[in-house]
Amino acid sequence: MPRMLQLSQATPIATGKHRQVYQHPEQPGQLVKVIRTDLIENAAATARWPRTGPYRGYVREFKEYLASRHADPGPTPLAAVIGLADTDLGVGLVVEKILGADGALAPTLATWLGRDGFTAAMRQALDDLLAALLRHNVIATDLHAFNMVYGSNDGTAPRLMMIDGFGEKNIIPHRSMSRRHNATVNRRKFERLVRRCQAGVT
């Protein structure tokens, strides 16, 4: 049986509304996402949780990553979902670590925007991201500047990649059923993201 990862004494490298992200203690090129403990503790009292409880997002992300790989053999615009791991903070989702040009954790689009403002290079990176999302038929549910990073993996050229905010959330999975509809929604969300970036809003 795999050894349980000890994360409770570590400092998360990122914290979101629902999850915390830790450096994998044994794999330098991987990160571990865990659900905030208070959400896990309250899950039993929340009638709307499905059978997977607070871990439903893991299933959604894993399915979307697989779908993106199936849709196109080229480099996916999503950080790779590697698997699950037992941790002392609950079940963790193991994902690849995207690196910046300096070898450190890749900066988010929000960080890039705050540092340089909206530039021609950023617009090109955004356009390339949209093209990749459409090519891989990715369901981008939350195109937010904090949900994407600019970096590289496996020796590929630096590009914007989504690290969160993807996968079908609708009860009736209409975006999964129609590639054309999904592309329309992605374009609309993308245009809103570009307008926010141009205005310097993250």
N, C-alpha and C positions, 0 to 999 in steps of 0.2 A: 504494500500500500504506500503511495507517495507520502512523503513527509509533509506535515502541516506547516505552511509558511507562517512565520511569526512577524506580524505587521503592527501589532498594537503599540509597541514602543517606538516605532519609526515615525518620522514626520512625513505626512503626505506631500507630494510635490504639486498637487492641485486638488482643489475642493470645489464641488459643484452643489447644486440644489439637492441632488439625490445621492451623489456618489463622491468618494474620495479616491484619488489615484496615488499609488505607491510605486517606487522603484522595486522591481522583482529582486528579492534578496539573493537569488542564486543565478539569475540570468541577466547580465548587463544590458542586453538588447531588448529587454521586455519590461512591460509595466503591468501592474495588477490593479484593476478597478474593483472597489468593494462598495456595497450599499451602506449608506450611513446606518449605524447601529440603531438609532432611534426609529428609523423607518422599518427595520426588521422587527423590532420589538412590538411595534404598533400594527404590524401587518395582519395579525390574527383577528384584530377587531375591525378591520377594514373590509366590508363585504364585497367591494368591487374588485379585490385582487383575484386574478385567475388562479389556476392550480399551481402555477409556478411562483405564486406569491410575489414578493418584491423583486424577484429575479426575472420577471417577464422581459425586462429590457435586454437581458443577456441573450435570450432566445431571438428577439427581434434583430439585434445587431449581428448575431451569428448567421441568421438566415439571409440578411441583406448582403453580408460579405460574400457568402457562397453564391448568391444570385448575381452579384457583380462579376465574380470570376467566371460564372457560366455564360454571362451575356457577351463577354469579350475577353480574348486571351491576353490582351495587353495589360500594362501596369494599371492596377485599379486605383481610383481616387480615394479609396478608404484605407485607413490603417488596418493591417491584418489582424483578424481575430484568431488567436492561437488555440485557446481552449479554456478549461476551468481549472481552478486550484482551490483546495481547502486551505483556509487561513484562520487565524485565531479571531478574525473579525467577521467570519462567515464565508460563504462561497465567493471566490473572486473570479473575475473575467480577465484572462491573460491576453494582452494585446502587444503588438510590436511597438517599439520605441522609435519614433521618427526623430532624426538628428538634423541640426542646423549645420551651416558651413563650418562652424567652429568646433564641431564634434559634440556640442552640448545639446540638451533637449531643444528641439525645434521651437521657435517662437510662434505664438498664435498670430493669426491675422490681426487681432486686436492690438497685440504688442507691436507688430510691424507698423500698423497704422499710426499708433501713438508715437512711434519713434521717427518715422519719415513722412507722415502725412500720405495723402493719396497720390501715388506716382504712376507714370506710364508703365513701369515694370509691374506694379501691383495690378493695374488694369489688365495687363497681358496675362498675368498669373490667374486672375479671376476668370478671364475668358477661356483659358486653357482648362480650368477646373470645370466650368460649365460644359465644355465639349466632352470632357471625360465622364461627367455625370450622365450626359445624354447617351454617350457611346456604351456605357456599362448599364444603362437603364436603372440607375440608382434612385431609390426613393429618399430624397433629401427632405426630412421632416422639419429640420431646424437649421436653416442656412444662416448661422450666426457667426460673427467674427471670432468668438471664443471657442467655436466648435471645429476650427480648422487651423492647421499649422503649415508653415512654409519650411520644407526640408526634403530629405531624401531617404530612401531605403534601398537596400540591396544594390548599391552602386548606381542607382538611377539618377537622372538630373533633378535638381531641386524643383519642387512644385508644391502647389497648395493641395493638401490632403485633408479629408474630414476625419476627425477622431471621435466624433460624437454626433448625435442628432440625425441618424439615418435609420431607415426601416419603417415598414407600414404600421401605423397606429390606429387606423380607422376600423371600426367594427365591421363595416362592409368594405372589404379591401379593394376599393375602386382603382387605386393607383397601381396595384399589383395586376389588375385585370386588363388594363389598357396602357400600353406603352406610350401611345400618343397623348393620352390624358396626363400621364405622369410627366412627360416632357413639358407639357403646357404649364403644369403646376411648378415644376422646377424652374422654368424660365421666369415665371412670375415672382417666385421667391428670390431668384438670383437678381432680378432687376431691383427689387426692394433692398437687397444687401448692398448692391453697388451704390444706390442713392444714399444709403446710410454711411457708407465708407467715404463717398465724395463729400459728405457733410461733416466728416470726422466723428461720427457717432458710432460707438461700438455696442 
